[in-house]
Amino acid sequence: MSHRILVVDDDDDFRSLLSDLYHQADYDVSSLSNPIDALKILGEESFHLCVTDQSMPELKGVDFIEKLRQITPNMPVIMVSAYLEDELMEKLKRMRIEVFHKPLNIMSLLRKTSELINLAEKDPIDEEPRTVTETPVAKTPLSDSRSFKSFALKSDASKRLKKEFDSIGSEVPNLVLVGDPGTHFYQIAKDIENLSEKDNHFFIYLNNRKTNVFEINKLLSGQPASKTLVFVVYEAFDLGVAQKDALLKLYKKNGPFSGINNPIRFVFCLHEDLDTQFAQGAIDEDFYLILGQKEIYLPRLNLCKEDIPYLAVDIAESYKTEHPESGYSGLDKNCKDLLMNTEWDRNYESLKAVMFGALKSAGSNPITVPLLTTAIENPEELTLTEVEQPATASPAIIHEPQKVEKKEKTPAPVPKATAAAPKPKVSIPKDAAIIDFQDLENESELARNILKGKLF
């Protein structure tokens, strides 16, 4: 049985939001608007923690807590309130009540909730507390690494990321993916989709131009009411007022979305964490509260060096599939070290730009170190394809390209893939050695899928 939380607040919207927040964080939640009713249920049932407000007409929060302590003296309590006077703050401190002010910091609230429950279970105070016998619930692993395509899982950083995705379980919660510019958010979100229970979820991918009432309703047309709708907003770092308003209405199922019966979840892709965005005023309180119950920090590409050669090959094979006339015929094995030791300023976006430039220059010849070096120094100006629609994609996937920012190149001890410039032709030795997948561990699925003779 999961930990039980009682939410007591006369504000229907805020109480509903807190209940959904805790439910998505795997808590068993009961909510009541009347503190008198809450005291009655506390005398009949057991809870691990109570969250309440101060300003309630039937009974002030501090008075409710005093009566609650007579029933269950050791249960942790959190008060969430817009304003509290200094004298009342001192009293709550003496009563060992944790206080959160509105606007609410979601991540801090969830961390404190977990901390208080764990502390109460490990270190009960004086009287014997009323407890609920806990039976650990094992989360179902999402899937194996073969469903994970955004990294090759050769580096420690990418393996940790995969474990974090596995820890989510089969039911996708509201998520915030935090990654630097150039991160391949789309492919990472596709991994989350592939790792989820497909029979229970339907993923809808939104860029900024498609984040409006008309487009969202069009995408929802004909979707079965039994599935959880997961909206992936992969340009959430640049949403306008109208777009945020559409997503708020969608979350609350208000106005044009009032007919939706499906559960709704969001995956937002940001360049900074929620607390930083909120502190800077980039998002307001209402929007902050729907953004997510879990943040996942995505590693920079240079922290996943061992994955980079595999990703380069994957890009080349995808390019060959989309451009069969290209005649891509392999990669010089010495390119492996160059790929791993290059500083990829814009992460996957830079790698993709470099590989596209090298592929266009190589034609039907292998990609050699000199050719790849030239592409790194003068990367292809690329319409970003991290949001490209795969051939087998769901009809709901949206494909809208965005352009790569140009950066001026600065000297560095290692090659840097940053700015765009015309590429000179590079002569390609006919006897160039081609990478054999033995060099990159034959056991990987990527190697098995791409291996063709002895060529990458």
C-alpha positions in Angstrom: 0.0 0.0 0.0 1.4 3.5 -0.9 1.6 6.2 1.7 -1.6 8.0 2.4 -2.0 11.8 2.3 -4.9 13.9 3.5 -5.4 17.3 1.7 -7.7 19.8 3.5 -8.4 23.1 1.7 -11.6 25.0 0.9 -10.2 26.2 -2.4 -11.5 23.6 -4.8 -9.0 24.3 -7.6 -6.0 24.3 -5.4 -7.1 21.2 -3.5 -7.7 19.4 -6.8 -4.3 20.5 -8.0 -2.5 19.3 -4.8 -4.4 16.0 -5.0 -3.4 15.4 -8.6 0.2 16.4 -7.8 0.5 13.8 -5.0 -1.4 11.1 -7.0 1.1 11.4 -9.8 3.9 11.1 -7.3 2.4 7.7 -6.3 0.7 8.7 -3.1 -2.8 7.6 -2.1 -4.7 10.9 -1.7 -7.9 11.8 0.0 -9.1 15.4 -0.1 -11.7 17.4 1.8 -12.9 21.0 1.8 -14.2 21.1 5.3 -11.7 20.7 8.3 -14.6 19.4 10.5 -15.2 16.5 8.1 -11.4 16.0 8.0 -11.2 15.6 11.8 -14.0 13.0 11.6 -12.2 10.9 9.0 -8.9 11.2 10.9 -10.7 9.4 13.8 -11.6 6.6 11.5 -8.7 6.1 9.1 -4.9 6.3 9.1 -2.8 8.8 7.1 0.9 9.4 6.8 0.8 13.1 6.3 -1.7 16.0 6.2 -1.5 19.1 4.0 -3.8 22.0 5.0 -4.4 25.7 4.5 -4.7 28.4 7.2 -7.7 30.5 5.9 -10.7 28.2 6.0 -14.2 29.4 7.2 -15.2 26.5 9.3 -11.9 26.2 11.3 -8.6 28.0 10.9 -5.7 25.9 9.9 -3.8 26.2 13.1 -6.9 25.3 15.2 -7.5 22.4 12.9 -3.9 21.2 13.5 -4.3 21.4 17.3 -7.4 19.2 17.1 -5.7 16.9 14.7 -2.8 16.4 17.1 -5.3 15.2 19.8 -6.3 12.4 17.4 -3.0 11.5 15.8 -0.1 13.3 17.7 2.8 12.1 15.5 1.5 12.6 12.0 3.5 15.2 10.0 1.6 18.3 8.8 2.4 20.8 6.1 0.7 24.1 5.9 0.4 25.9 2.5 -0.7 29.5 2.7 -0.4 32.7 0.8 0.4 34.8 3.9 1.1 34.2 7.6 1.8 36.7 10.3 5.1 36.5 12.2 3.4 35.5 15.5 1.5 32.6 13.8 4.7 31.5 12.0 6.4 31.3 15.4 3.6 29.2 16.8 3.6 26.8 13.8 7.4 26.4 14.3 6.9 25.4 17.9 4.3 22.9 16.8 6.8 21.4 14.3 4.7 22.4 11.3 6.4 22.8 8.0 5.2 25.9 6.1 5.1 26.5 2.4 4.0 29.9 1.0 2.1 30.4 -2.2 3.2 30.6 -5.0 4.1 27.0 -4.3 7.5 25.3 -5.0 6.4 21.9 -6.2 9.7 20.1 -6.1 10.5 21.4 -2.7 7.0 20.3 -1.5 7.4 16.8 -2.8 10.9 16.5 -1.3 9.7 17.7 2.1 6.7 15.3 2.0 9.0 12.3 1.4 11.4 13.5 4.1 8.7 14.0 6.7 7.1 10.6 6.1 10.4 8.8 6.2 11.4 10.6 9.4 8.1 9.8 11.1 8.5 6.1 10.2 12.1 5.9 11.4 11.9 8.0 14.5 8.5 8.1 16.1 8.2 10.7 18.9 6.7 10.0 22.3 3.4 8.3 21.9 2.9 5.2 19.8 1.8 6.5 16.4 -1.0 5.0 14.4 0.7 3.4 11.4 -0.3 1.6 8.3 1.5 -1.6 7.5 3.4 -1.0 4.3 3.8 -3.6 1.6 6.5 -2.5 -0.9 5.2 -2.1 -4.3 7.7 -2.9 -7.0 7.5 -0.6 -10.1 7.3 -2.5 -13.4 10.5 -1.9 -15.4 9.6 0.0 -18.6 11.5 -2.2 -21.0 15.0 -3.2 -21.9 17.8 -1.2 -23.6 16.7 -2.2 -27.1 13.9 0.3 -26.8 16.3 3.1 -26.0 17.6 4.8 -29.1 18.7 8.3 -28.0 22.0 7.0 -26.6 24.0 3.9 -27.1 24.3 3.2 -23.4 28.0 2.9 -23.5 28.8 5.8 -21.1 28.1 6.0 -17.4 26.0 9.2 -17.9 23.7 7.6 -20.5 23.3 4.4 -18.4 22.3 6.5 -15.4 19.7 8.3 -17.6 18.3 4.9 -18.7 18.0 3.8 -15.1 16.2 7.0 -14.2 13.7 6.4 -17.0 13.3 2.8 -15.8 12.5 4.0 -12.3 9.4 5.9 -13.6 7.5 2.7 -14.0 4.9 1.9 -16.7 2.6 4.8 -15.9 4.1 8.0 -17.3 3.8 11.0 -14.8 4.1 14.7 -15.6 7.8 15.2 -16.5 10.2 18.0 -17.1 13.2 17.2 -19.3 16.0 19.7 -18.7 18.7 19.8 -21.3 21.2 22.3 -22.8 20.5 23.8 -26.2 20.9 21.3 -29.0 19.7 18.4 -27.0 17.7 15.9 -29.0 14.5 16.2 -27.0 12.3 14.7 -29.6 14.2 11.4 -29.8 14.5 11.2 -26.0 10.7 11.7 -25.7 10.3 9.0 -28.3 12.3 6.7 -26.0 9.9 7.5 -23.2 7.0 6.6 -25.5 8.7 3.4 -26.5 9.4 2.5 -22.9 5.8 3.2 -21.7 2.8 0.9 -21.8 1.6 1.6 -25.4 -1.8 0.1 -24.8 -2.4 2.7 -22.1 -0.8 5.8 -23.5 -1.1 7.9 -26.6 1.7 10.4 -27.2 1.1 13.7 -29.0 4.1 15.9 -30.0 3.6 19.7 -30.0 5.9 22.4 -31.2 5.2 26.1 -30.6 3.2 26.7 -33.8 1.0 23.7 -33.1 0.4 24.6 -29.5 -3.1 26.2 -29.9 -6.7 25.2 -29.3 -7.5 24.4 -32.9 -4.4 22.2 -33.6 -4.7 20.3 -30.3 -8.4 19.5 -30.8 -7.6 18.4 -34.4 -4.9 16.0 -33.0 -7.3 14.7 -30.4 -10.0 13.9 -32.9 -10.9 10.2 -32.8 -8.6 9.2 -29.9 -10.0 6.5 -27.6 -11.1 7.8 -24.2 -9.5 4.8 -22.5 -5.9 6.0 -23.1 -3.8 8.5 -21.1 -2.9 11.4 -23.4 0.7 12.4 -23.1 1.5 15.8 -24.6 5.2 16.3 -25.4 5.9 20.0 -25.6 9.5 19.9 -27.0 9.8 23.7 -27.4 8.5 24.6 -23.9 11.5 26.9 -23.3 9.9 29.4 -25.7 6.1 29.4 -25.2 4.1 32.5 -25.6 1.1 33.7 -23.5 -1.5 32.3 -25.8 0.3 28.9 -25.9 0.5 28.7 -22.1 -3.2 29.6 -21.8 -4.1 26.8 -24.2 -2.0 24.3 -22.2 -3.6 25.5 -18.9 -7.1 25.0 -20.4 -6.0 21.5 -21.6 -4.7 20.6 -18.2 -7.8 21.7 -16.4 -10.1 20.4 -19.3 -11.8 23.7 -19.4 -13.4 25.6 -22.2 -12.7 24.1 -25.6 -11.3 21.0 -23.9 -14.2 20.4 -21.5 -15.2 17.3 -23.5 -12.0 15.4 -22.8 -12.5 12.3 -20.6 -8.9 11.0 -20.9 -6.3 11.3 -18.2 -3.8 13.9 -19.3 0.0 14.1 -18.7 2.7 16.4 -20.0 6.3 16.1 -20.9 7.9 19.6 -21.1 11.4 20.2 -22.5 13.3 23.1 -21.0 16.8 24.5 -20.9 16.6 25.4 -17.2 15.0 23.7 -14.2 11.6 24.7 -13.0 12.7 26.6 -9.9 15.1 28.7 -11.9 12.4 29.5 -14.5 9.9 30.4 -11.8 12.4 32.6 -9.9 13.2 34.4 -13.1 9.5 35.1 -13.8 9.6 33.0 -17.0 6.6 31.1 -15.8 3.8 32.1 -13.5 2.3 30.2 -10.6 -0.5 28.5 -12.5 1.7 27.2 -15.2 4.5 26.2 -12.8 2.1 24.0 -10.9 1.2 21.9 -14.0 4.7 21.6 -15.4 5.7 18.4 -13.7 6.1 16.2 -10.7 9.5 14.9 -11.8 12.5 16.6 -13.3 15.1 14.6 -15.3 18.4 16.2 -16.2 19.7 15.2 -19.6 23.5 14.8 -19.9 25.5 16.9 -22.3 26.8 15.0 -25.3 30.4 15.4 -24.2 29.6 13.6 -21.0 28.6 10.6 -23.1 31.8 10.3 -25.2 31.5 6.5 -25.6 28.1 6.9 -27.2 29.1 9.5 -29.8 30.5 7.1 -32.5 27.4 5.0 -32.3 25.2 8.1 -32.6 27.2 9.3 -35.6 26.7 6.0 -37.3 23.0 6.1 -36.5 22.8 9.6 -38.1 24.6 8.3 -41.2 22.3 5.3 -41.6 19.2 7.5 -41.2 20.6 9.9 -43.7 21.2 7.1 -46.1 17.7 5.8 -45.7 16.2 9.3 -46.4 18.7 10.0 -49.2 19.4 6.6 -51.0 21.3 8.5 -53.7 23.9 9.5 -51.2 25.9 6.3 -51.5 27.2 6.4 -47.9 29.8 3.6 -47.7 31.4 3.8 -44.3 33.5 5.7 -41.8 37.3 5.5 -41.4 38.0 3.7 -38.1 40.3 6.6 -37.0 37.2 8.8 -36.9 36.2 7.2 -33.7 38.7 9.1 -31.5 38.0 12.3 -33.4 34.3 12.0 -32.7 34.9 11.3 -29.0 37.3 14.1 -28.5 35.5 16.9 -30.3 33.8 19.5 -28.2 30.1 19.5 -29.3 29.0 23.0 -28.3 25.4 22.4 -29.3 25.3 18.7 -28.3 23.4 16.4 -30.7 22.5 19.2 -33.0 26.2 19.9 -33.7 27.0 16.2 -34.2 24.1 16.0 -36.7 25.2 19.1 -38.6 28.8 17.8 -38.9 27.7 14.3 -40.0 25.3 15.8 -42.6 28.1 18.0 -44.0 30.6 15.0 -44.1 28.0 12.8 -45.8 27.3 15.3 -48.5 31.1 15.8 -49.2 31.9 12.1 -49.1 29.3 11.1 -51.7 29.8 7.4 -52.3 33.3 7.3 -50.7 34.0 6.5 -47.0 34.2 9.4 -44.5 37.8 9.9 -43.6 39.5 11.8 -40.8 40.5 14.7 -43.0 37.0 15.0 -44.4 35.4 14.7 -40.9 37.9 17.3 -39.6 36.8 19.7 -42.3 33.2 19.2 -41.5 33.8 19.8 -37.8 35.6 23.1 -38.6 32.9 24.1 -41.0 29.7 22.3 -39.9 26.7 22.1 -42.2 24.1 24.8 -41.6 21.2 22.5 -40.8 17.5 22.7 -40.4 17.2 20.9 -37.2 15.8 17.4 -37.6 15.4 16.4 -33.9 11.7 16.8 -34.5 11.5 14.8 -37.7 8.7 12.4 -38.1 9.9 8.8 -38.5 8.3 6.8 -41.3 6.4 4.7 -38.7 5.3 7.6 -36.6 1.8 8.1 -35.2 -0.4 10.5 -37.2 -0.4 12.8 -34.2 3.3 13.5 -34.4 4.1 17.1 -35.5 7.1 17.9 -37.6 8.1 21.5 -37.6 11.8 22.3 -38.2 13.7 24.9 -36.3 17.0 26.5 -37.2 20.3 26.0 -35.5 21.8 29.1 -34.0 25.1 30.1 -35.5 28.0 30.6 -33.2 31.4 32.2 -33.9 34.2 29.7 -33.6 36.7 30.2 -30.9 40.1 28.5 -30.6 40.1 25.3 -28.4 42.5 22.5 -27.7 40.1 20.1 -29.3 38.0 20.6 -32.5 34.7 22.4 -32.0 31.6 22.0 -34.1 29.9 25.3 -33.9 29.6 27.7 -36.9 28.4 27.2 -40.4 30.6 28.0 -43.4 31.1 26.7 -47.0 32.9 23.4 -47.1 35.9 22.8 -49.3 36.1 19.5 -51.1 38.4 16.9 -49.4 40.3 14.2 -51.3 39.5 10.8 -50.0 42.1 8.1 -50.1 40.9 5.0 -51.9 42.6 2.7 -49.4 41.0 4.3 -46.3 40.5 1.8 -43.5 36.8 1.3 -42.6 35.6 0.9 -39.1 34.7 -2.7 -38.3 32.1 -3.1 -35.6 34.5 -5.3 -33.6 36.0 -2.0 -32.6 32.8 -0.8 -31.0 31.6 -4.0 -29.3 29.8 -6.5 -31.5 27.2 -7.3 -28.8 25.4 -4.0 -29.2 22.1 -4.0 -31.0 23.1 -0.9 -32.9 26.1 -2.8 -34.3 23.9 -5.7 -35.3 21.4 -3.5 -37.0 23.9 -1.4 -39.0 26.7 -4.0 -39.7 26.9 -4.5 -43.4 29.9 -6.5 -44.4 32.7 -4.7 -42.7 31.3 -1.2 -43.1 29.8 1.2 -40.6 
